[in-house]
Amino acid sequence: MSELDDLYQEIILDHNRRPRNFRKLEDATHQAEGHNPLCGDEITVFVKLDGDQISEIAFDGQGCAISKASASLMTARLKGRRLEEMRNVVSDVRELLTGSEEGAANLETLGDLAALQGVRKYAVRVKCATLAWHALEAALAGEHETTTE
């Protein structure tokens, strides 16, 4: 395993052990539950918008290390961002996880989110990594629930 792979693995393990923004957000303006029936992951994403800015974002629930780490990385990256920036990050992460190798997002731009790149090798784990991201999009679209299939 390369040093970069080791670093990415450490980032995933750290966010699983000590997830950032892992709590219910009582005054959320948007929220949605995400379910992954293949793995049993259940995550609720809470968002508090102030105009077009994400002033608070959190998640709660249970899941495997990948789903929890991905949700933690997502909330850490998106807190304080404007919706347009959030959409760009969501697009970059989707490309990282499900796009072609040639079209993969710039890893430097993604920062710690680049740690998720190893997941793309395992199709069943991609659903774990994208669960929180799907729940975020559902919440902002006014939907209250989403399921990865």
Stockholm file with secondary structure:
# STOCKHOLM 1.0

chainA/1-149         MSELDDLYQEIILDHNRRPRNFRKLEDATHQAEGHNPLCGDEITVFVKLDGDQISEIAFDGQGCAISKASASLMTARLKGRRLEEMRNVVSDVRELLTGSEEGAANLETLGDLAALQGVRKYAVRVKCATLAWHALEAALAGEHETTTE
#=GR chainA/1-149 SS CCHHHHHHHHHHHHHHHSCTTBSCCTTCSEEEEEEETTTTEEEEEEEEEETTEEEEEEEEEECCHHHHHHHHHHHHHHTTCBHHHHHHHHHHHHHHHHSCSTTCCCHHHHGGGGGGGGGGGCHHHHHHHHHHHHHHHHHHTTCSEEECC
#=GC SS_cons         CCHHHHHHHHHHHHHHHSCTTBSCCTTCSEEEEEEETTTTEEEEEEEEEETTEEEEEEEEEECCHHHHHHHHHHHHHHTTCBHHHHHHHHHHHHHHHHSCSTTCCCHHHHGGGGGGGGGGGCHHHHHHHHHHHHHHHHHHTTCSEEECC
//
